[in-house]
């Protein structure tokens, strides 16, 4: 996929509380300070650096206050994860260039332009794609980090928080937005509509990425691809105070 044919939607509505919020100074994960800026600002910078045609961010007033002119607009936070994904997927339905949408989580502290560029360029045109890296690669890249990922096909995999959807597939993926939200930490859930065969394969440890790809392609009516061996930077999201502390110590 060419970089000049992509729009980026950043979902930055995730919230934290308690000790996590106290340490970061904000209940919004994307506004947690990392290095000299915030996770959100680093994400916007990466999207702009790869030459994204249009960028939108989903969040509330605090998010809007941290966006600059590189962001076309801020989408209202719906207060529900699945509804927020749907809003991001619908953000560019008016796009006359019919560009693909890259949906990014707003809590990827290690994300940079190089990792994002390589990821997008590895995806064929007209393909719905989600990145994966092995648990081994993840742990090698982030030694000592909290464990992440799920067991699939006999190995631990970690999925990227970066979903690419071609323009022609936006409506189909939007219809499955709740499933995509529920699958963000467990890719096999994307196949929940597949019936007993997929569920049984998962239960006995024989469900593979290839089988999920085939079933997801049938459900969506579009080519679906797992981008294997993607950059681990796309997979490290901040869901806990421990993960945030790890990121701050290594950036």
C-alpha positions, 0 to 999 in steps of 0.5 A, spaced: 500 500 500 502 506 498 503 511 503 500 517 499 493 513 499 492 513 507 488 517 512 489 516 519 484 515 525 487 515 532 482 513 538 484 516 544 478 516 548 481 510 553 481 512 561 485 510 567 484 512 574 487 511 581 494 511 582 495 510 574 491 517 573 495 520 579 502 518 576 500 521 569 497 527 571 491 525 567 485 520 566 486 520 559 491 515 557 493 518 550 495 524 554 500 521 559 507 524 558 512 520 555 519 523 553 518 531 552 511 530 549 505 525 550 503 519 547 498 522 543 503 528 540 508 522 538 502 518 535 500 524 531 507 526 529 508 519 526 502 519 522 504 526 519 511 524 518 509 518 514 505 523 509 497 521 511 492 525 507 488 526 513 488 525 520 482 525 525 483 524 533 477 521 537 477 524 544 474 529 549 475 537 550 482 535 553 484 531 547 482 537 542 486 542 546 492 538 545 491 537 537 494 542 532 493 543 525 495 537 523 489 534 525 483 535 521 478 534 526 476 531 533 471 526 533 466 526 540 468 520 545 462 516 545 463 513 551 463 506 549 469 502 546 465 499 540 462 505 538 468 509 538 471 504 533 465 505 529 466 513 529 473 512 527 471 507 521 466 512 519 470 518 519 472 518 512 466 516 508 466 522 505 473 521 502 473 523 494 480 520 494 477 513 497 483 512 501 484 507 506 483 508 513 489 506 518 485 506 525 491 507 531 490 506 538 492 512 542 496 509 547 502 506 543 508 510 546 514 506 542 510 508 535 514 512 530 514 514 523 519 508 521 515 503 524 508 505 521 511 506 514 514 499 514 507 497 516 503 500 511 508 499 505 507 491 507 500 491 506 497 490 499 492 494 496 484 493 498 486 488 504 484 489 511 490 488 515 492 487 522 499 486 524 502 481 529 508 479 532 511 473 536 511 473 543 519 471 542 520 477 538 516 482 543 520 480 549 526 480 545 525 487 543 522 489 550 526 485 555 523 485 562 516 488 559 510 485 562 508 479 558 503 481 553 499 476 547 495 470 547 496 463 545 494 461 538 496 455 534 501 453 539 505 460 540 504 466 543 502 472 539 501 479 540 497 483 535 498 490 533 493 496 535 493 498 528 488 496 523 488 498 516 481 498 512 481 499 505 475 504 503 471 499 499 471 495 506 469 500 511 462 499 511 463 491 512 468 492 517 464 498 521 458 493 521 463 488 525 466 494 529 463 491 536 467 484 534 473 488 532 473 492 539 472 485 543 478 482 539 483 487 540 486 483 545 484 476 543 484 476 535 481 469 535 474 473 537 474 476 530 472 469 528 466 469 533 461 469 528 464 463 525 460 458 529 462 451 532 468 449 528 472 456 529 470 456 537 472 448 538 479 449 534 480 455 539 478 451 545 483 445 543 489 449 541 489 448 534 486 455 531 491 458 527 492 465 524 491 462 517 484 459 519 482 466 522 484 470 516 480 465 511 474 466 516 474 473 516 475 474 509 468 470 508 465 474 514 467 481 511 467 479 503 474 482 503 481 480 503 483 479 510 491 479 512 495 478 518 501 482 517 506 477 520 512 480 524 510 487 524 514 492 528 513 490 536 512 498 537 505 497 534 504 492 539 506 495 545 500 499 548 499 502 555 494 498 559 497 498 566 501 503 570 506 497 570 507 498 562 507 505 562 512 505 567 516 501 563 515 505 557 517 512 561 524 508 563 525 506 556 524 512 552 
